[in-house]
């Protein structure tokens, strides 16, 4: 289903939010540094870059962030705009975020466990949707309109003490699907990476100890070459004498 097919049943800002291409260069400030569009103006229904902020200061502004190569917004901000119940959130940089759109899968779901109702992406219990877009699509397919799920938000501004670049976490972080949730709501991906790092470190230490032990073992039994190793040198340099033959009869 294309989101634009249901545009007449959705607020204009929501259609624009879910179809905008964020983190592309701003065409107005294409020669400026840090010109990626990482802010969404709810009043103008468009993505803007940090250099575009001045005329939008009095508008409702939503910061878009980047997590594992995809656009996310803070769960706290999302809950001010629409009902995000049962949309899986992820904890990164001490903040809970939700994905705006579903992500393409490189391989099919295993078919076991909990999955997104729309795109079959693996989820943790009790979540039903992997993104805001998937929940919106499900509601439109089952109820036809989104009216009771949209909240009226009169004020929204960028977080203090200023606008960051929106990169919440390194792009190499593991996606937390199938991992165990912690009490803080984190996915456990960071713990998994940490465990792997600790495991590698421990293995390295074991190899080092084995090598040092083997070197010591060899040094004990290796023939010496110094002045105090006369016996070993003499034994190594000793030649055989003239062979003695048996008498002939």
Secondary structure, 3 states (H helix, E strand, C coil): CCHHHHHHHCCHHHHHHHHCCCCCECCCCCCCCCCEEEEEECCCCEEEEHHHCHHHCCCCEEECEEECCEEEEEHHHHHHHECCCCECCEEECCEEEEECCCCCCCCCCCCCCEECCCCCCEECCCCCECCHHHHHHHHHHHCCCCHHHECCCCCCCCCCCCCCCCECCCCCCCCCCCCCCCCCCCCCHHHHHHHHHHHHHHHHHHHHHHHHHHHHHHHHHCCCCCCCCHHHHHHHHCCCCCCCCCCCC
